[in-house]
Amino acid sequence: MTRRLVFRVALAALAAFLLAGCGSYDWLGPMERSFRTLFDGWDMWATESVRPYEEPMPPTPPGIVPTTGAYRYEQGLAAMQKLDEAAIKARAEKTYGYYCYHCHGKNGDGRIIVGESFDVRLPDLRNAQTQAKNDRELFGQIAFGSANMVPLRDTLTPLEILLALQHVRTLAGAPSTPYFAPKYVEPLK
């Protein structure tokens, strides 16, 4: 073989080695160490632009960002006190229909197409355990989410959350009506 051919084969082998390493994001290995040695120990993580971000963020001073729903709950109560009973009842049913119905169903039993599609059953809003919780606790679960509940604090106003809670309180004792025919759905326990 000629020198030129040996050089081309060696160059092709080096290119194949480099390209194989480029396809992977795992540069931790012999290739990275070779490059560091080649470039006198240069390491991109040692650059000035990265160092400031390696330190943990300073803690937020207390009171700057609310971490509980207490202030929102009080806002909702103040807004609801301005409404009369008929307005509360009408708006509560409408709010539940807009924001809660599609998962929890008409009667709060989760027997609707979306509610029945969850692997983990949604809690039955009619049962005594749910109804025994106080409004602040349920407000927090709706606003900030829980195990199966998505947080709705950015979707609902504090008043709307309390209105939905007012409607949930009326669901105690409502009958369970499955969305699908009973032969397709396991009985509710």
ABEGO torsion letter per residue (X at the ends): XBAAAAAAAAAAAAAAAAAAAAABABABEAAAAAAAAAAGGBBAAABAAAAAAABBBBBBBBGABBABAAAAAAAAAAAAAABBAAAAAAAAAAAAAAAAAAAAEAAGAGBBAAAAABABBBBBAABAAAAABBAAAAAAAAAAEBAABBBAAAABBAAAAAAAAAAAAAABGBBBBBABBAAABBBBX
